[in-house]
Amino acid sequence: KTLSALTQCRTGHAFTGEYYRSINKPERGFACPCGAALQTRNHILAECPDYEQHRDILRDVSPSLSIPELLGTKAGIHATAKFIRRSGAF
């Protein structure tokens, strides 16, 4: 499950409002459960208050929560996988 979610996150095909908008599926909704108008990969990884308690995992690798670092480096990928596993994101 974690590997699948990580792959979807890295490729931009995760089940987010941003993805549903890109494939024209408005019935799935674009908003985040936290109230943000558009749920995006960046929102989940760096901004969504629903995942703040797990974000320290990501900040250990990238204090600025840089998406290229989190999804494009070995350390970032390991941290993102751990974040997904602990938080249930994606």
Backbone hydrogen bonds in HBPLUS format (Angstrom, degrees):
<---DONOR---> <-ACCEPTOR-->    atom                        ^
c    i                          cat <-CA-CA->   ^        H-A-AA   ^      H-
h    n   atom  resd res      DA  || num        DHA   H-A  angle D-A-AA Bond
n    s   type  num  typ     dist DA aas  dist angle  dist       angle   num
A0005-ALA N   A0001-LYS O   3.01 MM   4  6.24 166.2  2.03 153.5 157.0     1
A0006-LEU N   A0002-THR O   2.82 MM   4  5.98 157.8  1.87 152.8 159.5     2
A0007-THR N   A0003-LEU O   2.91 MM   4  6.06 160.8  1.95 148.0 153.0     3
A0008-GLN N   A0004-SER O   2.95 MM   4  6.18 161.9  1.98 150.9 156.0     4
A0009-CYS N   A0005-ALA O   2.91 MM   4  6.05 154.5  1.98 144.5 151.8     5
A0010-ARG N   A0006-LEU O   2.89 MM   4  6.12 164.8  1.91 153.7 157.3     6
A0011-THR N   A0007-THR O   2.98 MM   4  6.11 151.5  2.06 148.6 155.9     7
A0012-GLY N   A0008-GLN O   3.01 MM   4  5.89 118.5  2.41 137.6 150.7     8
A0013-HIS N   A0008-GLN O   2.85 MM   5  4.68 134.6  2.06 144.3 148.1     9
A0012-GLY N   A0009-CYS O   3.35 MM   3  5.27 149.5  2.45  97.0 105.6    10
A0016-THR N   A0014-ALA O   2.82 MM   2  5.66 125.1  2.12 113.6  96.8    11
A0020-TYR N   A0016-THR O   2.97 MM   4  6.32 167.2  1.99 157.6 160.9    12
A0021-ARG N   A0017-GLY O   2.88 MM   4  6.04 153.1  1.95 148.0 155.2    13
A0018-GLU N   A0039-GLN O   2.87 MM  21  5.93 148.4  1.97 172.3 162.0    14
A0022-SER N   A0018-GLU O   3.08 MM   4  6.31 149.9  2.17 140.0 147.9    15
A0022-SER N   A0019-TYR O   3.03 MM   3  5.03 114.5  2.47  94.6 110.6    16
A0023-ILE N   A0019-TYR O   3.10 MM   4  6.45 137.2  2.29 148.4 159.6    17
A0025-LYS N   A0020-TYR O   2.85 MM   5  5.01 160.7  1.88 147.8 151.1    18
A0024-ASN N   A0021-ARG O   3.18 MM   3  4.94 162.7  2.21 101.7 105.4    19
A0028-ARG N   A0025-LYS O   3.08 MM   3  5.86 164.1  2.11 122.8 127.3    20
A0029-GLY N   A0026-PRO O   2.98 MM   3  5.26 148.4  2.08 107.9 117.4    21
A0039-GLN N   A0030-PHE O   2.80 MM   9  6.10 160.9  1.84 169.0 163.7    22
A0032-CYS N   A0036-ALA O   2.95 MM   4  5.21 161.9  1.98 146.9 153.0    23
A0035-GLY N   A0032-CYS O   2.89 MM   3  5.50 165.7  1.91 123.0 127.9    24
A0044-ILE N   A0040-THR O   3.05 MM   4  6.33 163.4  2.07 151.3 154.4    25
A0045-LEU N   A0041-ARG O   2.96 MM   4  6.21 169.3  1.97 157.3 160.2    26
A0046-ALA N   A0042-ASN O   2.77 MM   4  5.65 159.6  1.81 153.1 158.5    27
A0047-GLU N   A0043-HIS O   2.85 MM   4  4.69 148.6  1.95 125.5 133.6    28
A0048-CYS N   A0043-HIS O   2.67 MM   5  5.46 162.8  1.70 156.7 153.1    29
A0051-TYR N   A0048-CYS O   3.15 MM   3  5.82 160.7  2.19 118.1 123.0    30
A0052-GLU N   A0049-PRO O   3.35 MM   3  5.08 164.9  2.38  99.9 104.3    31
A0054-HIS N   A0051-TYR O   3.00 MM   3  5.64 157.3  2.06 119.9 126.8    32
A0055-ARG N   A0052-GLU O   3.13 MM   3  5.07 154.6  2.19 104.1 111.9    33
A0057-ILE N   A0054-HIS O   3.23 MM   3  6.07 156.0  2.29 121.3 125.9    34
A0058-LEU N   A0055-ARG O   2.97 MM   3  5.28 124.1  2.29 104.6 117.8    35
A0059-ARG N   A0055-ARG O   2.97 MM   4  6.33 159.1  2.01 152.6 159.3    36
A0060-ASP N   A0056-ASP O   3.03 MM   4  6.11 137.3  2.22 142.6 150.4    37
A0061-VAL N   A0058-LEU O   3.05 MM   3  5.58 144.9  2.18 111.9 120.8    38
A0062-SER N   A0058-LEU O   2.90 MM   4  6.08 164.1  1.92 152.7 158.1    39
A0065-LEU N   A0062-SER O   2.77 MM   3  4.99 162.2  1.80 117.7 123.4    40
A0070-LEU N   A0066-SER O   2.86 MM   4  6.13 163.5  1.89 157.7 163.1    41
A0071-LEU N   A0067-ILE O   2.86 MM   4  5.84 157.9  1.90 158.8 162.6    42
A0072-GLY N   A0068-PRO O   2.85 MM   4  5.10 122.0  2.19 127.9 138.1    43
A0077-ILE N   A0073-THR O   2.82 MM   4  6.00 160.5  1.86 157.5 162.3    44
A0078-HIS N   A0074-LYS O   3.05 MM   4  6.28 159.9  2.09 148.1 153.3    45
A0079-ALA N   A0075-ALA O   2.97 MM   4  6.18 158.5  2.02 146.6 152.8    46
A0080-THR N   A0076-GLY O   2.78 MM   4  5.97 158.7  1.83 150.9 157.2    47
A0081-ALA N   A0077-ILE O   2.92 MM   4  6.07 157.3  1.97 146.2 152.2    48
A0082-LYS N   A0078-HIS O   3.03 MM   4  6.28 155.6  2.09 144.1 150.7    49
A0083-PHE N   A0079-ALA O   2.84 MM   4  6.10 156.6  1.89 149.4 156.4    50
A0084-ILE N   A0080-THR O   2.87 MM   4  6.11 162.1  1.90 152.1 156.2    51
A0085-ARG N   A0081-ALA O   2.93 MM   4  6.13 163.4  1.96 148.5 153.3    52
A0086-ARG N   A0082-LYS O   2.93 MM   4  6.10 164.1  1.96 153.1 156.8    53
A0087-SER N   A0083-PHE O   2.85 MM   4  5.78 160.5  1.88 151.7 157.8    54
A0088-GLY N   A0084-ILE O   2.84 MM   4  5.30 150.7  1.93 141.0 147.2    55
